[in-house]
Amino acid sequence: MLSINVAAQSIARVSAILLPAGAWDVMPLEIVTAGAERGELHFTYTEGAQAGGFDFQIHISGYSLDALISTGAAIWDTQALYAAGVLAAGVDTTSATQRELITYTVTGAGAESFVYGPFAMSNVERMRVRARESGDVANPGVLQIDLRIA
């Protein structure tokens, strides 16, 4: 796995065409984020054809090295989404959580950029962001992702 120290480099995905057929990035860049308190992801996407868009998913690791992982634990954890259940007095509430992926769909022609965040980074030793074309998967667009941390 390719590792990049964020102090020297903040590219989370080099500007390149996404894989065809909606396939996820094969080897997303792994960035060392130890000591960071918060982060932002800066995206620039140019559609390959009309109706372009992409999905992204944030993976984090609380371990600085794979060798430190507890037996049975996963190396990478996927960002999750939480939905609180309906609160009623005197009754237990059931809430839901699920791994999350985020979809961005273009609003016009040409390159579009946006910021995702800020988000908390405490206790995150490493991070990576994987992406895939989700609009016109036969004509994937170009995506660049930068990570900025503080």
BADREN-596521 format. One line per 8 residues: number of its first residue (from 1); their letters; for each residue x, y, z of N, C-alpha, C. Coordinates in steps of 0.05 Angstrom, whole numbers. Example, Ala and Ser with C-alpha at 12.3 -4.5 7.8 and 13.67 -1.06 7.14 Angstrom:
! residues 2
1 = as = 264 -114 156 246 -90 156 264 -66 156 ~ 257 -45 142 273 -21 143 258 1 157
END
This chain:
! residues 150
1 = mlsinvaa = 17 -24 0 0 0 0 18 25 0 ~ 11 44 -16 26 69 -18 19 87 4 ~ 38 97 20 33 115 42 45 142 35 ~ 31 163 42 41 191 39 38 205 65 ~ 59 217 74 59 233 99 45 260 93 ~ 24 266 107 8 290 101 24 315 105 ~ 45 315 122 61 338 126 75 346 100 ~ 82 327 83 95 332 58 77 332 34
9 = qsiarvsa = 53 321 37 35 318 14 6 317 24 ~ -12 330 10 -40 330 18 -58 320 -4 ~ -47 305 -23 -64 294 -45 -76 268 -35 ~ -102 267 -34 -116 242 -27 -123 225 -51 ~ -126 238 -74 -129 224 -100 -117 241 -122 ~ -98 231 -136 -85 245 -158 -106 249 -180 ~ -106 272 -193 -124 278 -214 -122 258 -236 ~ -143 242 -240 -143 221 -260 -172 213 -267
17 = illpagaw = -175 200 -289 -201 189 -297 -209 167 -278 ~ -234 167 -269 -244 146 -252 -245 120 -269 ~ -246 97 -255 -247 72 -269 -273 68 -284 ~ -274 54 -306 -299 49 -321 -317 30 -306 ~ -342 30 -314 -363 11 -304 -369 15 -275 ~ -363 38 -264 -369 44 -236 -352 29 -216 ~ -328 20 -224 -311 5 -206 -297 25 -186 ~ -294 16 -161 -280 32 -141 -250 34 -147
25 = dvmpleiv = -237 55 -138 -208 57 -140 -196 32 -128 ~ -176 21 -142 -163 -4 -133 -145 0 -109 ~ -128 21 -109 -110 26 -87 -111 56 -79 ~ -131 63 -63 -132 92 -55 -107 99 -38 ~ -98 124 -41 -75 133 -27 -80 132 3 ~ -61 123 18 -62 122 47 -46 145 58 ~ -59 161 75 -47 186 85 -44 184 116 ~ -20 189 125 -15 190 154 -27 216 165
33 = tagaerge = -45 213 185 -59 236 196 -55 239 227 ~ -37 224 238 -32 224 267 -28 252 277 ~ -42 259 299 -40 286 311 -59 307 300 ~ -72 301 278 -91 320 267 -117 321 284 ~ -128 345 286 -153 348 301 -177 351 283 ~ -173 362 259 -196 364 241 -185 363 212 ~ -203 357 194 -196 355 166 -218 365 147 ~ -210 370 123 -229 378 101 -220 363 76
41 = lhftyteg = -239 354 61 -233 343 34 -242 363 13 ~ -224 368 -5 -229 387 -27 -230 371 -53 ~ -253 371 -66 -258 355 -90 -259 373 -115 ~ -248 364 -137 -252 376 -163 -258 353 -183 ~ -282 356 -196 -292 335 -213 -300 347 -240 ~ -292 334 -262 -301 342 -288 -314 317 -301 ~ -339 320 -307 -354 297 -318 -343 288 -345 ~ -345 262 -350 -336 251 -375 -357 254 -397
49 = aqaggfdf = -382 255 -389 -405 259 -407 -427 271 -391 ~ -449 278 -404 -472 289 -390 -481 270 -368 ~ -492 281 -347 -503 265 -325 -481 252 -309 ~ -457 264 -307 -435 253 -292 -439 257 -262 ~ -425 241 -247 -426 242 -218 -408 221 -207 ~ -402 222 -181 -385 202 -169 -393 197 -140 ~ -385 174 -131 -388 166 -102 -361 167 -89 ~ -361 174 -64 -336 171 -48 -342 160 -21
57 = qihisgys = -322 147 -9 -325 134 17 -299 139 32 ~ -302 148 57 -279 154 74 -273 129 91 ~ -248 121 91 -239 100 109 -218 111 128 ~ -220 104 153 -200 112 173 -189 88 187 ~ -165 91 199 -153 71 215 -142 84 241 ~ -148 72 263 -138 81 288 -111 69 295 ~ -100 54 276 -74 41 279 -53 54 261 ~ -30 60 271 -8 72 255 4 51 236
65 = ldalistg = 4 26 244 15 4 228 -4 -20 229 ~ -6 -34 207 -23 -58 206 -16 -78 228 ~ 10 -80 234 19 -99 254 8 -94 282 ~ -2 -70 287 -12 -64 314 -42 -70 318 ~ -55 -80 297 -84 -85 298 -90 -109 317 ~ -111 -105 333 -120 -126 351 -130 -150 335 ~ -127 -174 345 -137 -198 332 -167 -195 327 ~ -174 -200 302 -202 -199 294 -212 -171 287
73 = aaiwdtqa = -196 -150 291 -205 -123 284 -199 -117 254 ~ -214 -98 243 -210 -90 216 -188 -69 214 ~ -173 -69 193 -152 -49 188 -165 -22 184 ~ -186 -21 167 -199 3 159 -228 3 168 ~ -237 25 179 -265 29 187 -277 49 167 ~ -302 43 160 -316 60 140 -333 80 155 ~ -333 105 146 -350 126 157 -379 115 158 ~ -393 123 179 -421 113 183 -440 137 185
81 = lyaagvla = -465 131 181 -486 150 183 -505 140 205 ~ -514 159 222 -531 152 245 -558 166 242 ~ -580 151 246 -607 162 245 -620 155 271 ~ -627 175 287 -640 171 312 -669 162 308 ~ -678 143 325 -705 134 324 -725 154 336 ~ -750 148 334 -771 166 344 -772 163 375 ~ -770 185 389 -770 185 418 -799 187 428 ~ -806 168 446 -832 168 459 -827 162 488
89 = agvdttsa = -840 177 505 -837 174 534 -845 145 543 ~ -828 133 559 -833 107 570 -828 84 552 ~ -816 88 529 -811 67 509 -782 69 500 ~ -768 46 499 -742 46 488 -743 54 458 ~ -722 67 449 -720 77 422 -700 61 406 ~ -706 53 382 -688 40 365 -677 59 344 ~ -651 62 343 -638 79 323 -624 62 303 ~ -614 74 282 -600 58 261 -573 71 255
97 = tqrelity = -554 54 248 -529 63 238 -521 45 215 ~ -508 56 195 -500 41 171 -476 53 159 ~ -458 37 147 -436 48 132 -447 67 110 ~ -431 88 105 -441 109 87 -423 112 63 ~ -435 117 40 -421 127 17 -436 152 8 ~ -422 171 -3 -434 197 -10 -432 200 -40 ~ -454 210 -52 -456 214 -81 -457 243 -87 ~ -441 251 -107 -441 278 -117 -450 277 -147
105 = tvtgagae = -469 294 -154 -478 295 -182 -474 323 -192 ~ -463 326 -217 -457 352 -228 -481 369 -231 ~ -477 395 -232 -499 414 -236 -496 429 -262 ~ -473 426 -276 -468 439 -301 -444 428 -315 ~ -437 441 -338 -413 432 -353 -388 443 -340 ~ -365 431 -346 -340 440 -336 -333 429 -308 ~ -309 436 -299 -300 427 -273 -316 439 -251 ~ -323 423 -231 -338 432 -207 -322 424 -183
113 = sfvygpfa = -321 442 -164 -306 436 -139 -324 442 -115 ~ -318 428 -93 -333 432 -68 -315 421 -45 ~ -323 430 -21 -309 421 3 -327 404 20 ~ -317 382 30 -331 364 49 -317 368 76 ~ -332 377 95 -320 381 122 -325 409 131 ~ -313 417 153 -293 402 168 -304 379 184 ~ -287 360 190 -295 336 206 -273 330 226 ~ -281 317 248 -262 311 270 -242 289 261
121 = msnvermr = -217 292 270 -196 273 262 -182 261 287 ~ -190 268 311 -175 258 334 -176 228 335 ~ -154 215 342 -151 186 344 -151 172 317 ~ -148 188 295 -145 176 268 -116 177 261 ~ -104 153 257 -76 151 251 -71 152 220 ~ -90 141 205 -87 140 176 -115 143 164 ~ -115 153 139 -140 158 125 -136 152 95 ~ -158 144 82 -158 142 53 -186 147 44
129 = vraresgd = -188 155 18 -214 161 6 -216 146 -20 ~ -235 129 -23 -239 115 -48 -262 127 -63 ~ -261 125 -90 -282 138 -106 -288 120 -130 ~ -312 126 -142 -320 112 -166 -339 130 -182 ~ -340 126 -208 -360 140 -224 -388 128 -218 ~ -407 146 -214 -434 136 -209 -455 149 -228 ~ -446 167 -245 -463 180 -264 -464 163 -289 ~ -451 172 -310 -448 157 -335 -424 139 -333
137 = vanpgvlq = -429 114 -323 -406 96 -318 -392 87 -343 ~ -403 91 -366 -390 84 -391 -370 107 -400 ~ -373 130 -388 -356 153 -394 -348 167 -368 ~ -330 154 -353 -323 165 -327 -309 192 -329 ~ -313 208 -308 -301 235 -306 -274 234 -293 ~ -262 258 -290 -236 262 -278 -240 272 -249 ~ -227 261 -230 -231 269 -202 -204 273 -189 ~ -202 295 -174 -178 302 -157 -189 306 -129
145 = idlria = -175 296 -108 -183 300 -80 -158 309 -65 ~ -161 331 -50 -140 340 -32 -151 337 -3 ~ -133 331 15 -139 330 44 -124 353 57 ~ -138 369 73 -125 390 88 -132 384 118 ~ -111 384 134 -115 378 163 -103 400 180 ~ -112 402 204 -102 420 224 -101 406 251
END
